[in-house]
Amino acid sequence: MEDQTQQEQASPEVHKRIQESFGRQGLMSHLGARISHIAPGRVHIVLPARPEVTQQHGYFHAGATSAIADSAGGYAAYTLFPEGTDVLTVEYKINLLAPAEGDHLEAVGTVLKSGRTLTVCQLEVFGVRDGTKKLVANGQQTLIRINPPA
């Protein structure tokens, strides 16, 4: 399924809705993150290496790593939600498997189960150096579909 999903692209309407919502996220903008791929049930977010997103040893900070994982999963779920609804994270758990280092991080959110109210996503974060990926974090997330505030 991964290869098939990787090749798919979201419809232009969903792509626009995701990009507009992402553009309103102050934290993602502050971190310098960007969406690199949008497909039904799958979103990739890239975070370039910069001193501002590192911790004291020079690795990407766990907060930055988990923030892009959370957003990738949230937007993966959002790709499957009907127009006029919105998404909020209910909970997530992330395991930091290795020091997060590289030219950039790539967070991949993938929907495991999309329900009427709750959606469950897999979260993966890769450290990427010279095109080589290494899994540095993995987790799972539950999201809720809501009606946006008036």
N, C-alpha and C positions, 0 to 999 in steps of 0.2 A: 504494500500500500504506500509506503514512503516514497518510492520512486514515482508512482503515478501522481500522488499529491504534489510532489516537488515540481512536476511539469505543469500542473494546472495553474491557472491564474484566476483570480476573483473577477467577477463581472465589473465593468467600468463603474457601475453605481456603487457596488460594495467597496471597491478600491477607493473611490472618492470619499465615501462615508468614513472609512477607516483613516485615511490620510487627514481628513479635516478634524476628526476627533483627536488623533495623535498630535496634530499641530496645536491643539489647545492644552496639551500637557506641559505645564511649566517645568516639571522635573526632567522629563525626557529632553527638552530643549536645553535646560541648564547642564545636563550631563553631556550633551553633544550626540545623543543617540538618534538613529534614523531607521525607518523601516526599509528593509531591502527586498522583502518578498511577501506577497499577500496571495493566498490561495484559500479555497473553501476549507475551513477548519485548521488552517496552518498559517502562522505569521513568523517571520524572521526579523529580529532587530539587531542592528550592528552598533557597537560602541567603540569608537577609536580610542587608542591608548593616549592618555594625556596625564600630566602630573596631577591635575585636579581630581581625577577619579581613582587615585591610588591610595594605598595605606602606607604605613611607615617603612615597610620593606620593599616598596616599589611594585608590588602586585596590585592588580585591580582590587579595589575595596569590595568586601562582601556586600555592602549596602548597594553599591552600583551594580554588582553582579545580580543580586536578587531583584533589584528594581527593574532591570531590563527583562528578566525572566517573567516577573509578574505581568508586565505590560505585554509581552509576547503572547502569553497564555490568554490574557484578557481580550486581546484583539483577535486571536484565533477563534475564541468563542463568539465574539461579536460578528465575525464574518458569516455565521450561521443564523444570527438573530434576525427577526423580521424588521423591516423599516419601521421607525417610530418607537423602537425600544432601545434600551441602553444596558450597560454591563457594569457590575461591581464585583470585586473580589470578596468572597466570603472567608476563605482561608487558603493558605498555602504552606507547604513544607518544602524546604530545599536542603539538600546535602551538598556541602562544598567538598568535592572529591580530590582536588589538587589545587595548588596555588594558581590563581587566574592570571596568566601572563600571555603576552603576544602583541602583535601589531594592533589587534582589535579583538573584542569579544563578539560572538554571535549567539544570541538567544533564540531558541526555536520553541514556540508554543504549538502544541498539537492537540486537537480535541480528541479525547478518548470516548466520551459519551455526551451527547447533547440532548438535554431534556427540555420539557416545557418551561421549567423554572430554574433548575440547576444544571450546570454543565461542568464536566470534569476534564481537565487538561493535563497533559504531560509537559514538563518543562525541562529543557536541556540548554546548557550554556557551554559553548566551546571557546577555548583560547585559540586564536588563529595567528600563526606566524609563517610568513612566506607561503601561504596557501595550504599549509598543513594544519589540520584541526585536531585538538585534544579536548576531550570532555572534561570540564572542570567543575561542573555543577549539574545536579539532576534533581527534579522534584515533581510534585503533583499539586494541583490547585483545583479549588471548587469556586465557581462563579455563579452569580444570580442574574437573571434577566429582570430588568425593572422598566417601568415607564418613567421617562425623564421628567424632572420637575417642570412645572408649568412656568 
